[in-house]
Amino acid sequence: MLKTVKWQKDLVVSIKVEGGLFVLAQMRDNHLLEIFDLFSEDDDWEGLDLNGQDVLFTIFVSLKNIKGIFSRVVSETEVVPNRRPVETRMLSAIFGSPGSTGARLIELSENYSNIGAEVIKESLSPTHDLELIHRYELCGMVGDPEKIVARIKRYKDTGVNWDSAKEFLFPGIQLPMS
């Protein structure tokens, strides 16, 4: 595990999921971290070009809190970093009185922030907007490393890519298919 790491745009890191299972991630603008749908049992990524790989999910992270899940920095001599545009559509949580929670679909600002974001669709509904809710990530900061690792494990074990925080905003929501 890395003891120290500073946020560096396009830095590729390996995440130790469990035992001998690793996944790749890349730091992007404004503390957005891309997790790739790539797994390895030996943490060897030699010759990989991330531009042709599927991004599993992109989330805002608190590096200070999650740096312990990184096993190592993967150099650009091993892996070509992803240069595709970062996903800028996200879900912005709506917190109201009990039973009045939800989310709106937003387009992040030029600075990759929810501050100044454009609202694409207000008040998403699981009945009418289930595909959008399944597709887009919440724009809140994730600071719990166990939540990130648990999500990756769940995907690896079941094929379901799901942020369980959405269940709080949309109680009883149907989970995505694997």
FENRA-V16787 format. One record per run of one state. SS is the DSSP state (H for helix, E for strand, C for the rest). FROM is the first residue (numbers start at 1). TO is the last residue. If there is no record, write none. Layout:
ss:SS from:FROM to:TO
ss:SS from:FROM to:TO
//
This chain:
ss:C from:1 to:11
ss:E from:12 to:18
ss:C from:19 to:20
ss:E from:21 to:27
ss:C from:28 to:28
ss:H from:29 to:31
ss:E from:32 to:40
ss:C from:41 to:47
ss:E from:48 to:49
ss:H from:50 to:52
ss:C from:53 to:54
ss:E from:55 to:61
ss:C from:62 to:62
ss:H from:63 to:69
ss:E from:70 to:74
ss:C from:75 to:78
ss:E from:79 to:80
ss:C from:81 to:88
ss:E from:89 to:94
ss:C from:95 to:101
ss:E from:102 to:107
ss:C from:108 to:117
ss:E from:118 to:121
ss:C from:122 to:125
ss:H from:126 to:135
ss:C from:136 to:137
ss:E from:138 to:138
ss:C from:139 to:140
ss:E from:141 to:142
ss:C from:143 to:144
ss:H from:145 to:158
ss:C from:159 to:165
ss:H from:166 to:169
ss:C from:170 to:178
//
